[in-house]
C-alpha cells in the first residue's frame, strides 16, 4: 500500500500519494475552519490504488498565510500543487468553501477535471450581512467567542454528545483568527452562479440533510443549474457529512467515479 506523504511546497502544507496505474487521482478541498484531516475518514475508505491530494488552505492548518486571499488565489494554490506533481487529470471534491474552490478550478483547468463532487456548498454562500459581523467578532475576540454557534451549524443534533466533538472544536478554535477571517471575506465576495451552466464534468452534489450552514434547499438549487448534475442528501448529517457519515460519503464518491 502506498502511503500519503505529507510535506510543504511554497508554503502550502499537503498530503499526496500517487495513483496506481489506471486509477483516478482525487483532489480534495476542505471547509472553513478545518484542515486536511477533515477527509481522513473518507480517504481511509477509498480504494488503495486511488491517488490522493489534499491540502491546508492558506491561514489554516500548517499552511503559511498570505494577504489578499480570494477563492481564485486558493484555486491557484491548488494549481501549484497539480503542476508540482504533474497531475493533468483528476477528480475534484470540495466541501463548503472547498466547493467554491472547485468551482473556480473547473473553470481554470477546463478538460483536466474528469469528475466533480460538490458537498454542502453553493455558487454563492451568504451575504455581507452574515459574513461581516463574523469577521469582526473573530478579529476582535477570537474564534472561541463564536465557536458554539459555528459548531451547532456544523453538525446534526446529537453529535456534540460524541467523543469526537471535542476534537472538531479544537480544530476550529486553533485556526488562526486572521486566516479564518480572510477566508470568510473570500466566501463573502465569491459568486460563481453565472459559471454553473458551464460546468461540464459529471457532477455529484451532496448535502447533509441537517446542514444549517448551507441548507439542502440552497445546495439543491445549485445542483439544478449544473447540466446533468445528480443531487443526493445524506441523512443524519449536518455541514460535514464526510465526518458524520463517511461510509455513505465514500460510497457515493466511489460510485460517482465508477
C-alpha positions in Angstrom: 0.0 0.0 0.0 1.3 3.4 -0.9 1.1 5.9 2.0 0.4 9.6 1.7 3.5 11.7 2.1 2.9 15.0 4.0 5.1 18.0 3.2 5.0 21.7 2.3 5.6 23.3 -1.1 5.7 27.1 -1.5 4.0 27.4 1.9 1.2 25.0 1.2 1.0 22.0 3.5 -0.4 19.0 1.8 -0.6 15.2 1.6 -0.1 13.3 -1.6 0.0 9.7 -2.8 0.3 8.8 -6.5 -2.3 6.7 -8.1 -1.7 3.1 -9.2 -1.8 2.5 -13.0 -5.2 3.3 -14.4 -6.6 4.6 -11.2 -8.0 8.1 -10.6 -6.4 10.9 -8.7 -8.8 12.6 -6.3 -8.1 16.2 -5.2 -9.8 17.5 -2.1 -10.6 21.0 -0.8 -11.9 21.3 2.7 -14.2 23.7 4.6 -13.7 26.9 6.6 -12.2 26.4 10.0 -10.8 22.9 9.2 -7.6 21.4 7.9 -6.9 18.4 5.6 -7.8 15.9 8.4 -11.5 16.6 7.7 -11.1 14.0 4.9 -9.3 11.3 7.0 -12.3 9.0 7.3 -13.3 9.2 3.6 -9.7 8.6 2.4 -9.4 5.6 4.6 -12.5 4.1 2.8 -11.3 4.7 -0.7 -9.6 2.0 -2.9 -5.9 1.7 -2.0 -4.8 2.4 -5.6 -6.5 5.7 -5.9 -4.3 8.8 -5.9 -4.9 11.4 -3.2 -4.1 15.1 -3.0 -5.4 17.2 -0.1 -4.1 20.3 1.5 -4.5 23.1 4.1 -5.8 26.4 2.7 -3.8 29.5 3.4 -4.2 30.5 7.0 -5.5 27.1 8.0 -3.7 24.1 9.4 0.0 24.2 8.7 -0.1 26.4 5.6 1.6 29.8 5.5 -0.9 32.6 5.4 -0.8 35.3 2.7 -2.6 38.6 2.4 -5.2 39.3 -0.2 -7.0 35.9 -0.1 -9.7 35.1 -2.6 -11.3 32.0 -4.0 -9.2 32.5 -7.1 -5.9 32.6 -5.1 -6.9 29.5 -3.3 -7.6 27.8 -6.6 -4.2 29.0 -7.8 -2.6 27.3 -4.8 -4.2 24.0 -5.9 -2.9 24.6 -9.4 0.6 25.0 -7.9 0.3 21.5 -6.4 -1.2 20.0 -9.5 1.7 21.3 -11.5 4.3 20.2 -8.9 3.1 16.6 -9.2 2.4 16.8 -12.9 -1.3 15.9 -12.4 -3.1 16.5 -15.7 -6.3 14.6 -15.0 -8.2 14.5 -11.7 -11.5 14.3 -9.9 -12.2 17.4 -7.7 -14.0 17.1 -4.4 -14.9 20.3 -2.4 -16.6 20.8 0.9 -18.2 24.2 1.7 -15.7 26.8 0.7 -13.8 23.9 -0.9 -16.7 23.6 -3.2 -16.2 27.2 -4.3 -12.6 26.5 -4.9 -13.5 23.5 -7.1 -16.0 25.7 -9.0 -13.1 28.1 -9.7 -10.7 25.3 -10.5 -13.0 23.6 -13.1 -13.1 26.9 -15.0 -9.4 27.5 -14.7 -8.5 23.9 -15.8 -11.1 23.0 -18.5 -10.8 19.4 -19.5 -8.5 18.5 -16.7 -11.2 17.7 -14.1 -12.8 14.4 -15.0 -15.4 14.4 -12.3 -16.7 16.9 -9.8 -18.2 16.5 -6.3 -19.6 19.5 -4.5 -20.6 18.9 -0.9 -22.6 21.3 1.3 -21.8 24.3 -0.8 -23.3 26.7 -3.4 -22.3 29.1 -6.1 -22.8 31.9 -3.6 -22.8 31.4 0.2 -24.3 34.0 2.4 -24.3 37.8 2.2 -22.1 40.6 3.7 -24.7 41.0 6.5 -23.8 37.4 7.5 -20.0 37.5 7.0 -19.0 40.9 8.1 -20.2 40.6 11.8 -18.5 37.2 11.9 -15.2 38.6 10.6 -15.4 41.5 13.1 -16.1 39.1 16.0 -13.3 36.8 15.2 -10.7 39.6 14.7 -11.8 41.3 18.0 -12.4 38.3 20.3 -11.1 35.2 18.6 -12.8 32.2 17.1 -13.7 30.8 20.5 -16.1 33.7 21.1 -18.4 32.3 18.3 -17.4 28.6 18.2 -20.5 27.3 19.9 -22.6 29.0 17.1 -20.4 27.6 14.4 -20.4 24.0 15.8 -24.1 24.0 16.1 -24.3 24.7 12.4 -21.7 22.1 11.5 -23.2 19.0 13.0 -26.5 17.2 13.2 -28.2 17.2 16.6 -26.7 14.7 19.0 -23.2 14.8 17.5 -22.0 17.1 20.3 -22.5 14.2 22.7 -20.0 12.0 20.9 -16.3 11.7 21.9 -15.3 13.2 18.6 -17.0 16.5 19.2 -14.1 18.0 21.3 -11.6 17.2 18.5 -13.5 19.3 16.0 -13.9 22.2 18.5 -10.2 22.1 19.0 -9.5 22.2 15.3 -11.8 25.1 14.8 -10.6 27.2 17.7 -6.9 26.6 16.8 -7.4 28.1 13.3 -5.6 31.5 13.2 -8.1 34.3 13.6 -6.7 36.2 10.6 -6.7 33.2 8.4 -10.3 32.4 9.3 -11.4 36.0 8.7 -9.6 36.1 5.4 -11.4 33.0 4.1 -14.7 34.4 5.4 -14.1 37.5 3.3 -13.2 35.4 0.3 -16.5 33.5 0.6 -18.4 36.7 1.1 -17.0 38.1 -2.2 -17.4 35.0 -4.3 -20.3 34.3 -6.7 -20.0 31.5 -9.4 -23.7 31.4 -10.3 -23.1 32.5 -13.9 -20.4 29.8 -14.3 -22.6 26.9 -13.2 -24.1 26.1 -16.6 -20.5 25.9 -18.0 -19.5 23.0 -15.7 -19.1 20.0 -18.0 -17.6 17.1 -15.9 -20.1 14.6 -14.5 -21.1 16.3 -11.2 -22.4 14.9 -7.9 -23.8 17.4 -5.4 -24.2 16.3 -1.8 -26.0 17.9 1.1 -26.2 16.9 4.7 -29.9 16.7 5.4 -29.5 18.7 8.6 -27.0 21.2 7.4 -27.7 24.7 8.9 -24.8 26.5 7.2 -25.7 25.7 3.5 -29.2 24.3 3.8 -30.2 21.5 1.5 -32.6 23.8 -0.4 -29.6 26.0 -1.3 -27.4 23.1 -2.3 -30.1 21.5 -4.4 -30.7 24.9 -6.2 -27.1 24.9 -7.1 -27.2 21.4 -8.4 -30.2 22.3 -10.6 -28.1 24.8 -12.5 -25.3 22.3 -13.4 -26.0 20.3 -16.5 -26.7 16.7 -15.7 -25.8 17.0 -12.0 -27.0 14.4 -9.6 -28.2 15.6 -6.2 -28.1 13.4 -3.0 -29.0 14.2 0.6 -27.3 12.3 3.4 -29.4 11.6 6.4 -28.2 12.2 10.0 -25.5 14.7 8.8 -25.0 18.4 9.0 -22.5 20.5 7.2 -19.7 17.9 7.2 -21.2 14.6 6.1 -17.7 13.4 5.3 -17.1 13.4 9.1 -20.5 12.3 10.3 -21.3 9.7 7.6 -18.0 8.7 6.0 -19.3 5.3 4.8 -22.1 6.9 2.8 -19.9 9.7 1.5 -17.1 7.4 0.4 -19.6 5.1 -1.2 -21.1 7.9 -3.2 -17.7 9.0 -4.3 -16.7 5.5 -5.4 -19.9 5.2 -7.3 -19.6 8.6 -9.0 -16.0 7.9 -10.2 -17.1 4.5 -11.5 
